[in-house]
């Protein structure tokens, strides 16, 4: 049925960590592509003419991110996926940034964005968002000798010299 709101009711939409759940199916009757298309159709319907939406999500695979982006562009949204901290395993976030362009001029661009995302192994359509003040972060350096094999052997040797029982 979609979102239970009147047409053109909202200026914007923000979603945090909810969109990825539409990519899963609990039964054979539930098709993720159909669920996503229905969601984006109703979102497009409830947004005003120049409405915007930012949906933060965690895709399980790159295919999920491409599927989400393709379903959004198929119903008429413009925009794409921006990956924040793309090289980090823990801090990586995906943002689907959409604009509700009802003029129809962005159709060709939307298709090219979807094709680019399909060709690449990554889904990064937008730019990389760095530190908040725009500067590059310094690489994290490991402390020398901490928890390495050499450090553990040195620590055991020190404990033995002090007369303590140490496992081999």
N, C-alpha and C positions, 0 to 999 in steps of 0.2 A: 504494500500500500504506500510506502514511502513516509516522508516526514509529515506529521499532522499539523501543518501550518498553511496559512493563505499564501497565494502567489505573490512574489515580490515583497515579502514582509521584512527581510533582513538586509542590512548593509554588508555584513560580514559574518563569517563563521570561523570558529577556532576549535580544533579537536586535538586532544593529546592522547596518544597511545590507544586509540580505539579502532582506527581504520583497518589495521592488519587482521582483526578478527573476522572480517568479511571474506577473507581469503580461504577460510577453512569451511568444510562442510561436515555437518553432523549426520547426514543421511544421504542416500543416493539422489533424493529429489532436490537437494540443495546444490546448486551450481555456483561456484564463487564468481564467475564472470557475470552471471545474471544478477546476483546479489549486489555486486559493485555497480553495475550499470543502473540498476533500480535506485540505489543510494544516490549516485551522482546525478541522475535525472531529477530526483526529487529535490536535491540540494540546489541544482540549477534553477529549478522552478521557484523555490522559496527565496532565492537571492534577488536583490534589486538589479536594475539594468547594468550598472557598473559595479556590482558586488564583488567581493573578494573572499577567498577562503584559504586558510593555512591549516593543513592537517599534518601533525607530526605522527610518524608511525615507525614501527620496527619490523621490516619485512624479514621473514625467515630465510628467503632466498632472493636472488636477483630477479628471478622470474616473477615473484610476487610484486616487486616494485614496478616492473615493466607492465604487468597486468593492471595494477592500480592506475598507473599513468595513462595507459591506453584507454581504459574505461572512462576516465575523466575527460580525455580529449574527444572521445567518440560522441559524447553528449553535447559538446560545444564549448567546454572550458578551454581557456588559453593558459599557458604556464608550463610548469614542469617540476621535476624533483631536484631539490638542493640537498647535498649531503654535507653535514657539519662534522668536522673531524673525521675525514674519510679513512685515514690511516690508523685510527685507534679502534681496538676491538671493543673496549668498554664504553667509550664516550661517543661513538658514532651514532648520529641521529639522521633520519630522513625526514625531509619536509616537503610536502606536496603543496606548492604555492600556485593558487588558481585565481584567474580573473574571469568574471562572467561577461564575456564579450558577445553581445547579441547582434553585432553587425554582420557577422559571417565572413569578414575579411581575413580572419586568422586561421581559417580551415587548412590552408596549405602548409602554414608554419606548424600547426599542431601535428599534422601527419608526418612532417619531416622530423619533429622532435621524437615522435614515437619510433620512427625508423632508425634514428641515431641511437636511441636507447636499446633497440633490439640488436643493432650491429655491435655495440660495445658490450663488454662483459660487465662493466659497471653501469649504474643508472644515473650517474651524475650529469644532470643537464645544466644546472646553474653553476655558480662559482663555489669555490671553497671558502667557507667562512672561517676566518682566523680568530685571533685573540680579539677581545672586545675593543681594544684601543687601536686595532689595525696593524699592530706590530707582529712580526713572526716570533713564535715562541722558541726559546732555546731548547735544544734536545736534552732529554732527561739522561743524566749520566749515572751509571751505576757506581756505587762506592767501591773503591778498590779493595779486593781481598775479603769482602763480607760474604759469608755463606758459600764461598767457593771451596773446592776440594782442598786447596792449599791452606786456606784459612782454618778449615776443620782439623786438618792434620797438625798444624801449628798449635791450635788450641789444645788438642789431645796431648801433644808433647809437653806443653806447659803444665797441664794438669798432672801428668805422670811425674814431672820433676818436683811438683809440690807434694807428691806422695799419695795422690788420690787414685782410686780404682777407675780405670777408663776402659770401655769396651774396645775391642780391636777393630 
